Amino acid sequence: MFSQYKYWMPYISPFDPCKPIKVKSYATPPQLYMGFQPPNLPQFATPKEALRAGTLWPALFSAYPNPHNGGVKND
Amino acid sequence: MWYYEKKLQYPVRVSTCNPMLAKFLIEQYGGADGELAAALRYMNQRYTIPDKVVGLLTDIATEEFSHLEMIATMIYKLTKDATPEMLKEAGLGDYYVNHDRALFYQNAAGAPFTATYIQAKGDPIADLYEDIAAEEKARATYQWIIDLSDDTDLNDSLKFLREREIVHSQRFREAVEILKEDQNQKKVF
């Protein structure tokens, strides 16, 4: 399944001083897969929706920050 | 940890006494897109990048150091027997005043190396894109140096280095594709 966030598990040493963050994530937003923006890319139907999404184009919408981590930045 | 092999990655032969080439080559020694900047950039990004591409960064950073050594050899050979007069004529008069014939990390225009040449954004995609750009810029720089040089033996080594930049660029692009790949199992927590 396509996901805008990818996850990986860094090595955890038994001697790490802090409580480990077991799973780390990074963003792979839609524009990465688009290459360049095609002409006449469909836009949101109403300005309200566009303002809410922060983009004119649904295809370029990315939910920052990571919704899978309780919205915590820099997880 | 590293093991050192006491030889160059590719032979360096300089056939003409032309200290001015050293002035141009120093761009690849201590310039923004030079080998030192490249090696330090990748070496540093390794820590916070997903483990799938850590090995790639280690490999390429190591190779960049061996390129640095080749560039150093070229500059050394071009300047070691040059008289102060010759250096002055080659535009290296101020360099001689500062450093004699010692090698120094600076760019072709004389600006000393700075850590601001290296970025580490922490976003794996952004960091790898920067690496690709850096390789392409280094490739272009090699091309411009080759354009200015008529030393065929030196150009042979430079063409090898130019080719390696292309290979590195391709490998970084591959790394981006690896990071873009969909993961089969999605970990929700």
Interface residues (C-beta under 8 A of the other chain):
Chain A: M1 F2 S3 K6 Y7 W8 M9 P10 Y11 V23 K24 Y26 A27 T28 L32 Y33 H68 N69
Chain B: P50 D51 K52 D123 P124 I125 L179 K180 D182 Q183 K186 K187 V188 F189
